Amino acid sequence: MIYKRSSALFDEAKKYIPGGVNSPVRAFNAVGGDPIFIKSAKGAYLYDEDGNQLIDYIASWGPMILGHAFQPVVNAVIEKTKNGTSFGTPTEIETEIAKLAVEMVPNIDKIRFVNSGTEACMSAVRLARGYTDREKIIKFAGCYHGHSDSFLIQAGSGAVTFGSPNSPGVTKGTAQDTLLANYNNLKSVEDLIDANPKEIACIILEPVAGNMGCIPPTREFIEGLRKLCDDNDILLIFDEVMTGFRLAKGGAQEYLNIKADIVTFGKVIGGGLPVGAFAASSKIMSYLAPEGPVYQAGTLSGNPLAMAAGLAMLTELNTQSDIYDSLAEKTEYLHKGFQKVVDENALTAQINCVGSMISIHFCENEVNDFTSAAEGNNETFKKYFHGMLERGVYLPPSAFETYFLNTELTHEDLDTTIQAFADLAPELK
Ligand SMILES: *Cc1c(COP(=O)(O)O)cnc(C)c1O
């Protein structure tokens, strides 16, 4: 395939935008080469600036669960725009989408809308701190909760006592309040709680991880976290920015049948417009301004266009009962096809799959936390990524991302994808 115009656009973009992109994952830094500029998209396909058609497994990093340019969402936004784009006052549609979200998601009474997943997680942690009157939080290596300061922390050697900043610009003071545990490792959480008695406000995690590739939680881990939180008056925050309205109508809480105390949303909830949200019981949410003392605000929060897109999306997900089964069936089909290619070619690879999330790690051992995910062979991944792209399959340009399937993918698209992998496999040994 030819990417001449994309490359020219990227050169121009780099002159005015740092790295040429407005979010680092869009650049191809992990795989090499220039990112592809997309001109339009419809259903399961992206169309780039050079006229190539690509089967899309990113779905705008999650939101396009019903495929691109989904007509009810497009129509809702067009209609809403005619009445003006923002008023800075309450509007009726905010209550409509809030009511629907509360109906769809278990264990929440009230929801506050923001503009991104980052904001949702940042605000959820502030609320947890205000509610518990404690300062420290526990997060897991490899889980991503947006780019606010508290979350950009990696393990120092003394993770039990202090975190160390992972990005310049994050202060030591902030880093100290974020304690780092290992995914699927309950003992690492118990140790942190023991070392910081009555100091931990919340534990935040991706209930099914997607930001180190797809990694499911073990039953023991997720149930153990719930119990640890109950026993120690710690709030359990499910970051469902990725899993919310994707794994099930009620997200990972429903899928795993585990109750969270605060839930955050993003991606699907905005139907492709900038929306995030956080939600909890009335009791916890009453701590939020203007009802309570924990401050949180947003000039464009609950923006009518964004709410119209989100409402159209959630309405569809709520009324079409077979969406999640059909997505899971397609993902399982892809999983089986990929596994067959792996087996027939004796590739060193692990495939993880949950609902409509799936990813492949080119490594020997089972992938169940960040350490095992990081063992993947990045040279093989690069060849795989570019080989698939050359064959018209657009995958996330990093081994630490999950694929997101959408309902518009046909079995023919999946067969094309599996065939591309089969053609490529001999080069990946
Ligand atoms: C994408 C993501 C975020 C951040 O959301 P943004 O809208 O990009 O700020 C937070 N948590 C998880 C689990 C995510 O996947």
The ligand as an SDF file (V2000), in Angstrom:
LIG
                    3D

 15 15  0  0  0  0  0  0  0  0999 V2000
   -8.3970    5.6050   27.5830 C   0  0  0  0  0  0  0  0  0  0  0  0
   -8.3700    5.3390   29.0260 C   0  0  0  0  0  0  0  0  0  0  0  0
   -8.3310    6.3780   29.9730 C   0  0  0  0  0  0  0  0  0  0  0  0
   -8.1500    7.8090   29.5880 C   0  0  0  0  0  0  0  0  0  0  0  0
   -9.2290    8.3250   28.8500 O   0  0  0  0  0  0  0  0  0  0  0  0
   -8.9980    9.6270   27.9540 P   0  0  0  0  0  0  0  0  0  0  0  0
  -10.3650    9.9220   27.4150 O   0  0  0  0  0  0  0  0  0  0  0  0
   -8.0050    9.2600   26.9190 O   0  0  0  0  0  0  0  0  0  0  0  0
   -8.4990   10.6950   28.8460 O   0  0  0  0  0  0  0  0  0  0  0  0
   -8.4450    6.0530   31.3070 C   0  0  0  0  0  0  0  0  0  0  0  0
   -8.5670    4.7720   31.6970 N   0  0  0  0  0  0  0  0  0  0  0  0
   -8.6010    3.7490   30.8270 C   0  0  0  0  0  0  0  0  0  0  0  0
   -8.7780    2.3550   31.3240 C   0  0  0  0  0  0  0  0  0  0  0  0
   -8.4740    3.9990   29.4700 C   0  0  0  0  0  0  0  0  0  0  0  0
   -8.4650    2.9750   28.6180 O   0  0  0  0  0  0  0  0  0  0  0  0
  1  2  1  0
  2  3  1  0
  2 14  2  0
  3  4  1  0
  3 10  2  0
  4  5  1  0
  5  6  1  0
  6  7  2  0
  6  8  1  0
  6  9  1  0
 10 11  1  0
 11 12  2  0
 12 13  1  0
 12 14  1  0
 14 15  1  0
M  END
$$$$
